Amino acid sequence: MANEVWVVLQHREGQISRISWETVGAAQKLAATLGSKAEAVLLGSGVGLAAAEVAKSDLAAVHVADHDALRAYTPGAYIGALASTIQSAAPAFVVFPHTYQTVDYMARLAQAVGAGLLPQVTAFQGEGGDLLWTRPVMSGKLQAKVRVKGEGTVLVSVQSGAFPADGVVRGEAPVKPLEVDLAAVKPDREILGYEEVGGDTVDLTKAEIIVAVGRGVGGADKMAPVEALAKALGAEIGASRPVIDNGWLPRDRQIGSSGQTVAPKLYVAAGISGAIQHLVGMKGSSVIVAINKDPGAPIFTVADYGIVGDLHEVLPALTEAVRAAKG
């Protein structure tokens, strides 16, 4: 079987999602490890501009299935568009972003094509001519190292934040129609509409700067230094689970295995010890600054910059420095 790597992209109204760009980077890295070049697959209707944007990446091709039956996502239509072409081309790996959408249909697709299934991958490495994959188990409390057994295509999903979106290698790729009979593709659900979840819900995955706070803040009435630094940086505020469980911040601010997975350009962790459940949700950040009174706190193992001290003393000093730097 050829060492081909495909990456199936996800979009909303023609806008490629950030996790899809992360997945492109992961597929490029995987293909390079196998000595090949990744190919992208884009499903939808009227997605020409999105395909042209993806084609600015270093890919062998961008395959587009453009059909009215694919205008809105349904598992039956997506499986119908992908199954036969995966079976005929038999790529070694097909890589997906790990989202609610792909969780909805990946297992059915794997069953339809007789492929292996490896969900929620956070890393991989070559080892003795084989690939060793890392994925969370037990709700992120442990990280498992696994190998794929047997032969044939493997469907892989990549966890948000595991690979940087800005790690995508740019280039130029041809755009081609996906070789599949789209006339046979039929939606298996009637889409009545979309409803945004909670008007005040914060999507931290889109934030470029996050100031996250942990139990060390001491209480909801002691958040002022955190809020001041976030305002100075133009950042969103996040939190570890103890802060949420104590009711100091709302649930949509939680970062970690049971919250949101983020990968901002700058992540400031204040008073967060660094339990594995939190680390899996933010370790993909480009630059991590950790502030903790305990010099042995696990958060320092993933930090680019570490400050040992009381956050109530350090944060005001950082805020003044940011304001001064901005003039």
C-alpha positions, 0 to 999 in steps of 0.5 A, spaced: 500 500 500 502 506 498 504 511 503 499 516 501 496 521 507 489 524 506 487 530 510 479 531 510 478 538 512 472 541 516 469 548 514 463 552 516 460 556 510 466 556 506 471 558 512 476 553 514 476 552 521 482 553 525 483 545 527 483 544 520 489 548 519 492 544 525 490 538 521 493 540 515 500 541 519 499 534 522 498 531 515 504 534 512 508 532 518 506 525 517 506 525 510 514 527 510 515 522 515 512 516 510 516 520 505 510 522 501 506 529 500 499 530 503 493 531 499 487 534 502 479 533 501 474 538 501 467 536 501 461 542 500 457 546 495 460 552 492 467 551 496 471 554 490 474 560 494 476 555 500 479 550 496 483 556 493 485 558 500 487 550 502 491 550 495 496 555 498 499 549 502 504 544 500 500 539 498 500 534 492 493 536 491 486 539 493 480 534 492 474 537 492 467 534 492 462 540 490 455 538 490 448 540 493 447 534 497 454 536 501 451 543 502 450 542 509 453 536 513 450 529 514 453 523 516 450 519 510 452 524 505 459 525 507 460 517 508 457 516 501 462 521 498 468 519 502 467 511 502 468 509 495 474 513 493 478 511 500 477 504 498 479 505 491 485 509 492 487 506 499 491 511 502 495 509 508 492 514 513 486 519 512 487 524 517 481 528 520 480 534 525 477 531 532 471 535 532 463 533 534 462 532 527 468 527 525 466 523 532 459 523 529 461 519 522 468 517 523 466 510 526 461 509 521 466 511 515 471 506 518 466 500 518 464 502 511 471 501 508 474 496 513 479 501 516 482 502 522 480 507 527 485 511 531 481 517 535 484 523 538 491 523 537 496 528 540 503 526 537 506 521 533 513 519 532 517 514 527 520 508 531 524 502 528 520 503 521 514 503 525 509 509 528 508 510 535 502 514 536 500 518 543 493 519 545 489 521 551 485 515 555 481 516 562 479 523 560 486 525 559 488 523 566 493 518 562 497 518 555 497 512 552 502 510 547 499 505 541 501 502 535 496 500 529 496 493 528 494 489 521 494 492 514 490 497 510 487 504 511 487 507 518 483 513 519 486 518 524 483 524 528 487 530 531 486 533 537 485 540 537 491 544 539 496 538 538 499 541 532 500 548 531 496 551 525 502 556 524 506 550 522 502 549 516 508 549 510 505 553 505 506 552 497 502 551 491 497 545 490 493 543 484 485 543 485 482 537 482 475 534 483 474 528 487 473 522 483 467 519 486 459 519 483 456 525 487 449 523 483 449 517 488 450 522 494 444 523 499 443 526 505 440 522 511 438 527 515 434 534 514 437 540 517 432 544 520 437 550 522 443 551 526 443 554 533 448 558 537 449 555 544 448 560 549 449 567 546 454 569 552 458 562 551 466 564 550 469 560 545 477 560 547 479 556 542 479 562 537 483 567 542 490 569 541 492 571 548 489 567 554 490 569 561 488 563 565 487 562 573 488 556 578 486 555 585 492 559 587 488 566 585 484 564 592 477 566 590 472 570 586 473 576 590 480 576 588 480 576 580 482 583 579 489 582 578 487 577 573 482 581 569 487 587 569 492 583 566 487 580 561 485 587 559 492 590 558 493 584 553 487 584 550 486 577 552 480 572 554 480 569 561 481 562 562 481 557 568 483 550 571 477 546 573 478 547 581 476 555 579 470 552 575 468 547 581 468 553 586 464 557 582 469 563 581 468 563 574 463 560 569 464 553 566 465 556 559 472 558 561 474 551 563 481 549 559 483 542 560 481 535 558 473 536 561 473 543 558 476 547 552 483 545 548 486 551 546 492 553 542 493 561 543 500 565 541 500 567 548 498 563 554 499 566 561 498 560 567 497 564 574 496 560 580 495 553 576 499 547 578 499 543 572 495 537 573 495 533 567 488 534 565 489 541 565 496 540 561 492 536 555 488 542 554 493 548 553 500 545 552 499 546 544 500 554 546 506 557 542 508 561 548 507 559 555 508 563 561 507 560 568 506 563 575 506 559 581 509 560 588 511 552 588 518 552 584 516 544 583 509 545 580 508 541 574 506 547 570 513 549 569 515 543 565 511 545 559 513 553 560 517 557 556 518 562 561 517 561 569 516 566 574 516 563 582 512 568 586 505 570 588 500 571 582 497 577 586 504 581 586 507 578 579 500 580 575 500 587 577 507 588 575 506 585 569 500 589 567 504 595 569 510 593 564 505 591 558 501 598 559 508 601 559 510 597 553 504 600 549 506 607 551 
